[in-house]
Amino acid sequence: MYQYDQYDQRIVNERVAQFRDQVRRRIADELSEEEFLPLRLQNGLYMQRHAYMLRVAIPYGLLSSRQMRMLAHIAREYDRGYGHFSTRQNIQYNWMELERVPDVLAELASVEMHGIQTSGNCVRNITTDQFAGVAPDESVDPRVLAELLRQWSTFQPEFAFLPRKFKIAISASDDDRAVVQMHDIGIYAYRNAAGETRLRVLAGGGLGRTPILGSVIKEDLPWQHLLSYVESAIRVYNRYGRRDNKYKARIKILVKAIGVEKFAEEVEEEWQHSKDGPATITQAEFDRVAQYFAPPAYDKLADTDASYEKHLLEDKAFARWVSRSVHAHKVPGYAAVTLSTKPGAASPPGDATDAQIDLVADLADRYGYGELRVAHEQNLVLPDVRKHDLYDLWQEAKKAGLATANIGLLTDIIACPGGDFCSLANAKSIPIALAIQARFDDLDYVHDLGEISLNISGCINACGHHHVGNIGVLGVDKDGEEWYQVTLGGAQGNQSAIGKVIGPSFKAEEMPDVVSRIIDTYVANRHEDEGFIDVLGRIGIAPFKERVYAQGRTSGQRERAEA
């Protein structure tokens, strides 16, 4: 993984010292809250309902065991003993004391971490596939390109004050696990027939108030022009993007307004001025960054292991965990492992305690090469585990509540912190997630249902990515009360889709019943081995809607019908 050089470290250290003085001035009332706001946001510090929230950047979701232990230390010493992993592959702390934040940033800087550009109208954390570098289905390692983008975008003066926040994702695998189509700019890296690395560039994707899938604006772009072309696209957005209305300021609104063809023409014209300029990536620069992502010294192992196969046959619980949490690896004898942060009603989705975070760091050292990942789905990944160690790893993870065998299933819920913490939220997310998980606590039944994604957002900003959940839940405000709107048919990956609203919203206490009726409709209509999204595509939303709003509707539905 990338390591800071002397310039990186100096820049981050100077930012810490700068912010320490800004905090001192705010506490002394030398700065008003209005003056302080843009300064704290530049360091990832938000004011939420009860306290400050600090968002720490984890570039493309990759970190070392040393960095992971620092995250545990911060949770323990500066917060309330836990952190929340987000859909942007970052971590958030919800109970920060302002006077101590500079100390937190100084501790982060000591392990090459920071909160820079995790907020504000700038290029945010670059994201990619959580299995990058080890996935058998990838054509190239996207981490090198992601790091080049990160270095180029950090403190990029031209794009420090964009019309709105800007998110970039890159994928290089057959199966898109980076939700590329849902980003302001999405990039697919692939090899052409001649074996050369090429890029397919999309623009105008995004969720929030106006969910839109990104559109291709450039095919077959040589990788050397990654930075210059992305720079040109953001430059066009910076020039023409709306600044009079923040709800219409994202690049997706611009692309929709002028059309994707016109936007692509504008980018192409802009690119002609810089395509062979200083932003062109040389082979020497690529190699400089690529050396940090050289594979570890893997053992030479057989692809099968007798003890592992024996445990699979003899321990059904282990076999079930393997079926959901263990993933193919490009090196024989190894596997990637997802550790679930979704144990059911015991803990909010995405949360991990300081003890759990410390343990994951230990597991990364003991069973891998000291590296781990944060997944878009808010889970944690150990990328390099020997197959003969999987049984021991499972037993340790199980004791810590990190081995729920629900990856990709209904209870692997994605959820933002919602109204329990966020001042922007219209409704709470966590109680809804916990109530649904409690309703579906029979893991055998959940396994029988097959893959179903359920995403929850507490407001229209869609931090829980509800638009792309097979079942999406959005918190809405109705005359000061919390209600929940339901969408069906969303999907991420190669077949990304935006879900459709099924009808009027529901009260919080109705949501477990609503989800149960949706699932009952699926079960009643599915053919053998048919998945949820396939059944929905075949029969449409109408049968689901009819069942949800049928005679057995809840009191909240009757109240609305009578009003």
Number of C-alpha atoms within 10 A of each C-alpha: 16 16 11 12 9 8 9 13 17 13 12 22 19 12 19 23 14 13 19 19 12 19 21 15 14 18 14 10 10 13 15 12 13 8 12 15 15 15 17 23 20 20 25 21 25 21 19 18 15 13 16 19 23 29 26 26 25 23 23 28 27 24 20 18 21 16 21 24 20 22 26 25 20 23 25 16 11 18 19 15 17 24 24 22 27 25 22 27 26 24 24 24 24 25 21 23 14 19 13 12 22 22 16 20 25 20 18 21 20 14 18 18 22 24 25 23 23 24 24 22 18 24 26 21 29 25 32 31 28 29 30 24 21 20 24 15 16 22 18 19 21 24 29 22 24 21 22 18 20 20 12 13 21 16 15 13 9 13 19 17 14 22 24 22 20 22 20 26 26 30 30 27 22 15 14 21 21 30 22 31 31 31 26 26 27 28 26 22 24 23 15 12 7 6 9 11 18 21 24 18 25 26 29 27 27 26 22 18 12 15 22 21 20 24 23 18 20 17 12 16 15 13 20 20 21 21 21 21 24 20 22 21 23 22 19 21 24 19 10 13 21 19 14 9 10 10 14 17 20 26 28 27 20 19 21 16 11 10 12 20 13 14 21 20 13 16 22 18 13 18 21 13 11 17 19 13 12 10 16 17 18 13 9 9 11 16 12 12 18 18 12 14 16 10 11 9 7 14 11 10 14 12 13 13 15 11 13 17 13 10 16 18 10 10 11 11 13 18 19 18 21 19 14 18 22 24 17 17 22 15 18 16 20 29 24 24 26 27 25 25 28 29 21 23 19 11 17 24 30 27 22 26 19 24 17 18 23 20 20 27 25 17 21 25 17 13 19 20 19 21 22 29 25 28 28 23 28 28 26 25 24 26 29 25 22 23 24 20 17 21 19 12 19 21 13 15 19 16 9 14 18 23 25 23 29 26 26 17 19 24 30 28 30 29 29 32 25 23 22 17 21 23 14 14 25 23 27 27 30 22 18 23 29 22 17 22 24 15 16 19 15 10 16 11 10 17 19 11 19 16 18 23 26 29 30 31 31 32 27 21 18 24 22 32 28 34 36 28 26 26 28 28 33 27 29 23 14 12 7 9 11 19 25 27 18 23 23 26 24 23 23 21 16 14 10 19 20 22 20 17 19 17 12 12 22 22 17 19 14 18 22 19 16 21 19 15 19 21 17 14 20 22 16 8 15 17 11 6 10 14 17 24 19 15 17 20 11 11 13 14 18 11 14 21 18 14 16 23 17 12 10 11 14 18 12 15 19 13 9 11 8 6 5
